[in-house]
Amino acid sequence: METSKQAGSDDGGRTASRAEWGRLAGNRDAIEGVIRALGQEKFAPRAARYDEEASFPFENYDDMREAGILAMTVPERHGGLGMEYEAYGLLAAEMGRWCGATALTYNMHACTPLWTGHIADDLDMPAGDRRRHGENRALHFSRIVDDGAIFAQPFSEGSAAAAGKAPFGTLAAKVDGGWLLNGRKIFASLSGAATYYGVLCTEDKPEKSVRDTLFMAVPADAEGVSIVGPWDPVGMRATVSRNLVMEDVFIPDEQMLMPRGVYHQAARRWPHMFLTLCPTYMGIAQAAYDFTVSYLRGEIEGIPVKRRMYPTKQITVAEMWIKLQQAWAIFRQALSEARVDPPKADRLRAYAAQYTVMETANDMCRLAIRTCGGQSMLKSLPLERLYRDSRLGSLMLPWTAELCLDRLGRETLYEPGEADDHA
Ligand SMILES: Cc1cc2nc3c(=O)[nH]c(=O)nc-3n(C[C@H](O)[C@H](O)[C@H](O)COP(=O)(O)OP(=O)(O)OC[C@H]3O[C@@H](n4cnc5c(N)ncnc54)[C@H](O)[C@@H]3O)c2cc1C
């Protein structure tokens, strides 16, 4: 959908398009229509260039800002489109069909309002913390709604911290009126593009614990923030995930995205918060299937030869369809089960969903390449990019494919608190 910029408006057309946002607020189907139109008409045609350059899709974000999509997970009472967890997952999968890197980076942005919004509402907080949190998040929501700000989520440090097994090495020391941050994040998607980096760090105390994890919004232009290192990966190249260095960065108290102790509580009690990397890859799996059908039917521009009459190709498409439906089924179910304190079976299913979607996305691309054949590998076509992008889903912490297996194995056999003498 094309929304027009008003002549003379100096806010990127947001004032002009607010009337349009009203139509979208709370309306998942209408939002899906906007995402599909943007994806088909804008994101997909641009994807090869961003991939080749390993550059950030700024134009896609400008389009999303103008259409209100940047405010999709901001609650309606704060001027956003009011999409909560389950709706977000389905909409983000639609975005992933058209450009994986846009959907993956958008996930980092959209999760901050989800986590600080309705997920935080489900968690326990003393009344004073709840009130201050309400004030802080209103400020962050307004930055998205009124200023078109973009949030990133650089958590990874190359240690066991992002896997949830050790405190973050980035430290926040309490000082008058705020915090002093020091540390280094790797794979900071949206580096150089985000307005705020939502950083996980550890409160600097003599005894450091994962319980003391803090979630802070670090302004990109704060003194002491720098982006360093090269970026030339095999896939998801347009995420521009370079390193973020923070040296004595002062962060005022109101930049706290969650009160003390709440991130740790969220990670334990709202485990589906980590499932939000899946939608991108569900979209990639769907895109690989869609491409294969068009290709075998001879509908891809420049390669009009039909291949659909060969039984082996029909069998592969059948196999792909089955895998795709299996992935969609568990993905949809897991999204629908997201809640605070889910029962054990739902938590285990969330791990299984993450594992299934991430591994299936790559498997779908593998099968697509095998059955489409050599010409489908041309860089002018999207399949080889889908293949490269799809491989990286299983590496995303804290729920890598391996760690999902690890958790599933342990948590099916042990109840909390149980241990054996000889483990
Ligand atoms: C394209 C892309 C974009 C990304 N964007 C972001 C982003 O925006 N924000 C962000 O925070 N991160 C991001 N990441 C990083 C990602 O989430 C992982 O943190 C990263 O891939 C881990 O790399 P590593 O080599 O440190 O991995 P690993 O070695 O897999 O993991 C790091 C540590 O975790 C522990 N660990 C790993 N596997 C196991 C296991 N099976 N059992 C026990 N412990 C284990 C170990 O201590 C290990 O040293 C991105 C990654 C990619 C590829």
The ligand as a Tripos MOL2 file, in Angstrom:
@<TRIPOS>MOLECULE
LIG
   53    58     1     0     0
SMALL
NO_CHARGES

@<TRIPOS>ATOM
      1 C1         22.2680  -12.8080   11.2130 C.3       1 LIG1
      2 C2         22.3700  -12.7930   12.6870 C.ar      1 LIG1
      3 C3         21.7660  -11.7620   13.3870 C.ar      1 LIG1
      4 C4         21.8710  -11.7040   14.7640 C.ar      1 LIG1
      5 N1         21.2810  -10.6710   15.4480 N.ar      1 LIG1
      6 C5         21.3850  -10.6110   16.7870 C.ar      1 LIG1
      7 C6         20.8250   -9.5220   17.5130 C.ar      1 LIG1
      8 O1         20.2040   -8.6030   16.9720 O.2       1 LIG1
      9 N2         20.9690   -9.5140   18.8550 N.ar      1 LIG1
     10 C7         21.6380  -10.4810   19.5100 C.ar      1 LIG1
     11 O2         21.7220  -10.4290   20.7250 O.2       1 LIG1
     12 N3         22.2000  -11.5170   18.8560 N.ar      1 LIG1
     13 C8         22.0880  -11.5990   17.5150 C.ar      1 LIG1
     14 N4         22.6650  -12.6460   16.8350 N.ar      1 LIG1
     15 C9         23.5090  -13.5810   17.5740 C.3       1 LIG1
     16 C10        22.8910  -14.9280   17.8650 C.3       1 LIG1
     17 O3         21.7210  -14.8380   18.6330 O.3       1 LIG1
     18 C11        23.9030  -15.7630   18.6610 C.3       1 LIG1
     19 O4         24.2350  -15.1210   19.8540 O.3       1 LIG1
     20 C12        25.1810  -15.9690   17.8790 C.3       1 LIG1
     21 O5         24.9070  -16.5650   16.6590 O.3       1 LIG1
     22 C13        26.0770  -16.8260   18.7270 C.3       1 LIG1
     23 O6         27.3340  -16.9440   18.1090 O.3       1 LIG1
     24 P1         28.5100  -17.7240   18.8840 P.3       1 LIG1
     25 O7         29.5490  -18.0790   17.9070 O.co2     1 LIG1
     26 O8         28.8810  -16.9360   20.1090 O.co2     1 LIG1
     27 O9         27.6650  -19.0370   19.2420 O.3       1 LIG1
     28 P2         27.6640  -20.2630   20.1090 P.3       1 LIG1
     29 O10        29.0270  -20.7760   20.2660 O.co2     1 LIG1
     30 O11        26.6170  -21.1310   19.5360 O.co2     1 LIG1
     31 O12        27.1050  -19.8350   21.5170 O.3       1 LIG1
     32 C14        27.7590  -18.9860   22.4550 C.3       1 LIG1
     33 C15        27.8800  -19.6610   23.7950 C.3       1 LIG1
     34 O13        26.6270  -20.1990   24.2090 O.3       1 LIG1
     35 C16        26.8170  -21.4070   24.9240 C.3       1 LIG1
     36 N5         26.2450  -22.5440   24.1820 N.ar      1 LIG1
     37 C17        26.0070  -22.5980   22.8660 C.ar      1 LIG1
     38 N6         25.5340  -23.8130   22.5220 N.ar      1 LIG1
     39 C18        25.4600  -24.5260   23.6570 C.ar      1 LIG1
     40 C19        25.0480  -25.8610   23.9640 C.ar      1 LIG1
     41 N7         24.5760  -26.6830   23.0210 N.pl3     1 LIG1
     42 N8         25.1330  -26.2720   25.2380 N.ar      1 LIG1
     43 C20        25.5920  -25.4380   26.2040 C.ar      1 LIG1
     44 N9         25.9940  -24.1690   25.9710 N.ar      1 LIG1
     45 C21        25.9230  -23.7260   24.7230 C.ar      1 LIG1
     46 C22        28.3020  -21.6160   25.0400 C.3       1 LIG1
     47 O14        28.7320  -21.0560   26.2600 O.3       1 LIG1
     48 C23        28.8540  -20.8290   23.8550 C.3       1 LIG1
     49 O15        30.1650  -20.4010   24.0620 O.3       1 LIG1
     50 C24        22.5720  -12.7220   15.4520 C.ar      1 LIG1
     51 C25        23.1720  -13.7620   14.7490 C.ar      1 LIG1
     52 C26        23.0760  -13.8110   13.3910 C.ar      1 LIG1
     53 C27        23.7280  -14.9400   12.6630 C.3       1 LIG1
@<TRIPOS>BOND
     1     1     2 1
     2     2     3 ar
     3     2    52 ar
     4     3     4 ar
     5     4     5 ar
     6     4    50 ar
     7     5     6 ar
     8     6     7 ar
     9     6    13 1
    10     7     8 2
    11     7     9 ar
    12     9    10 ar
    13    10    11 2
    14    10    12 ar
    15    12    13 ar
    16    13    14 ar
    17    14    15 1
    18    14    50 ar
    19    15    16 1
    20    16    17 1
    21    16    18 1
    22    18    19 1
    23    18    20 1
    24    20    21 1
    25    20    22 1
    26    22    23 1
    27    23    24 1
    28    24    25 2
    29    24    26 1
    30    24    27 1
    31    27    28 1
    32    28    29 2
    33    28    30 1
    34    28    31 1
    35    31    32 1
    36    32    33 1
    37    33    34 1
    38    33    48 1
    39    34    35 1
    40    35    36 1
    41    35    46 1
    42    36    37 ar
    43    36    45 ar
    44    37    38 ar
    45    38    39 ar
    46    39    40 ar
    47    39    45 ar
    48    40    41 1
    49    40    42 ar
    50    42    43 ar
    51    43    44 ar
    52    44    45 ar
    53    46    47 1
    54    46    48 1
    55    48    49 1
    56    50    51 ar
    57    51    52 ar
    58    52    53 1
@<TRIPOS>SUBSTRUCTURE
     1 LIG1         1 GROUP 0 **** ****
